[in-house]
Amino acid sequence: ADEIEKAYQQSKSSSEDELEITKDDIANELINQNLLLQEANKKGILVDDQEVDNTLSKLIELSKTSEEDLNAKLSLSGISLDQLKLEIKNQLLISKLIEKEVNPNEIKLSENDLNELTQDDLDLENVNFLLEEEFTAQKKQEAIQKYLENLRRGAEIN
């Protein structure tokens, strides 16, 4: 409950212009994350400190900031560097699990999918790649949701 309240307060302060995020949304997200982490643990999926450090370095590089600036921003947010590293590790574990467990065939675009994308008689030659990428991401999200629903059916939340 404390974790939900903390996440809720952080979401309120960071997303005033965005859609309202409810405590139920946060609770469901935390449940999903815990289910995926438990499943990654059951499957023996590991992330070492080097992977976490590499990801953190890329994050710092992409945000065009220094490690000192990052630490200052984290401090203002009430988050420690260790907490950020744990979050990175958890996200890497979940990514590896999804790569391993989500069936690639559920993500592939069928002829019907492609026809649906190009139904309008527009010249989509240049846009087609972006549409395919977006649709593939949508299908991947649907496959992840299906995987999560299956996990939830027989889940024991620790």
C-alpha positions in Angstrom: 0.0 0.0 0.0 2.9 2.4 0.8 4.5 1.6 -2.6 1.2 2.4 -4.4 0.8 5.7 -2.5 4.4 6.7 -3.2 4.0 5.9 -6.9 0.6 7.7 -7.0 2.1 10.9 -5.5 5.0 10.7 -8.0 2.6 10.3 -10.9 0.4 13.2 -9.7 3.4 15.6 -9.6 4.8 14.4 -12.9 1.7 14.2 -15.1 -0.6 17.1 -14.3 -1.4 17.7 -18.0 -1.7 14.0 -18.8 -4.6 11.6 -18.2 -5.5 11.1 -14.6 -3.7 8.1 -13.2 -5.7 6.3 -10.5 -4.3 4.3 -7.6 -6.0 1.2 -9.2 -3.9 1.9 -12.3 -0.7 2.0 -10.3 -1.7 -1.1 -8.2 -2.3 -3.0 -11.5 1.0 -1.9 -12.9 2.8 -2.9 -9.7 1.0 -6.3 -9.8 1.9 -6.8 -13.4 5.6 -5.9 -12.8 5.8 -8.2 -9.8 4.2 -11.1 -11.8 6.7 -10.6 -14.6 9.6 -10.4 -12.2 8.5 -13.5 -10.4 8.2 -15.3 -13.7 11.6 -14.1 -14.8 13.0 -15.5 -11.6 11.2 -18.8 -12.1 12.7 -19.0 -15.7 16.2 -18.3 -14.4 16.5 -15.0 -16.3 19.4 -12.9 -14.9 20.7 -9.4 -15.3 24.2 -8.7 -14.0 25.6 -5.4 -12.7 27.5 -4.7 -15.9 24.2 -4.8 -17.9 22.7 -2.3 -15.5 25.7 0.0 -15.5 25.8 -0.1 -19.4 22.1 0.8 -19.5 22.6 3.6 -17.0 25.5 4.9 -19.0 23.4 4.9 -22.2 20.6 6.7 -20.3 23.0 9.4 -19.1 24.4 9.7 -22.7 21.0 9.9 -24.3 19.7 12.5 -21.9 22.8 14.6 -22.5 23.4 15.0 -18.9 26.2 14.2 -16.5 26.2 11.7 -13.7 26.3 14.6 -11.2 23.2 16.2 -12.8 21.4 12.9 -12.8 22.2 12.4 -9.1 20.9 15.9 -8.4 17.7 15.2 -10.3 17.2 11.9 -8.5 17.8 13.6 -5.1 15.1 16.2 -5.9 12.7 13.3 -6.8 13.5 11.5 -3.6 15.1 8.6 -5.5 18.5 7.2 -4.8 20.9 6.0 -7.5 20.6 2.4 -6.1 16.8 2.7 -6.5 17.2 3.8 -10.1 19.6 0.9 -10.7 17.1 -1.6 -9.2 14.4 -0.2 -11.5 16.7 -0.5 -14.5 17.5 -4.1 -13.5 13.8 -4.9 -13.2 13.1 -3.4 -16.6 15.9 -5.4 -18.2 14.6 -8.6 -16.5 11.1 -8.0 -17.8 12.4 -7.2 -21.3 14.4 -10.4 -21.4 11.4 -12.4 -20.2 9.1 -10.9 -22.9 11.7 -11.5 -25.6 11.9 -15.1 -24.5 8.2 -15.8 -23.8 6.1 -13.7 -26.2 5.6 -15.7 -29.4 7.0 -13.7 -32.3 4.1 -15.0 -34.5 1.7 -13.0 -32.4 3.7 -9.9 -33.3 4.1 -10.5 -37.1 2.0 -8.5 -39.5 -0.3 -10.6 -41.7 -1.4 -9.7 -45.2 -4.8 -8.6 -43.6 -2.9 -6.3 -41.2 -0.9 -4.8 -44.0 -4.1 -4.3 -46.1 -5.8 -2.7 -43.2 -2.9 -0.2 -42.9 -3.1 0.7 -46.6 -6.9 0.7 -47.0 -7.0 4.4 -47.9 -5.8 5.0 -51.4 -3.0 7.2 -50.2 0.5 7.1 -51.3 1.9 5.3 -48.2 5.2 4.3 -49.6 7.1 6.6 -47.3 4.8 6.2 -44.4 4.4 2.5 -44.7 7.5 1.7 -42.7 6.3 3.9 -39.8 2.9 2.4 -39.9 4.2 -1.1 -39.8 6.5 -0.2 -36.9 3.6 1.3 -35.0 1.3 -1.6 -35.7 4.0 -4.1 -34.7 4.5 -2.3 -31.4 0.7 -2.4 -30.9 0.6 -6.1 -31.6 3.6 -6.7 -29.3 1.7 -4.8 -26.5 -1.4 -7.0 -27.1 0.8 -10.1 -26.9 2.3 -8.9 -23.7 -1.2 -8.2 -22.3 -2.3 -11.7 -23.2 0.8 -13.2 -21.5 0.1 -11.1 -18.4 -3.5 -12.3 -18.3 -2.3 -15.9 -18.4 0.2 -15.2 -15.6 -2.6 -13.5 -13.5 -4.9 -16.5 -13.8 -2.7 -18.8 -11.8 -0.7 -16.2 -9.9 0.3 -16.0 -6.3 1.5 -12.5 -5.6 4.5 -12.5 -3.2 
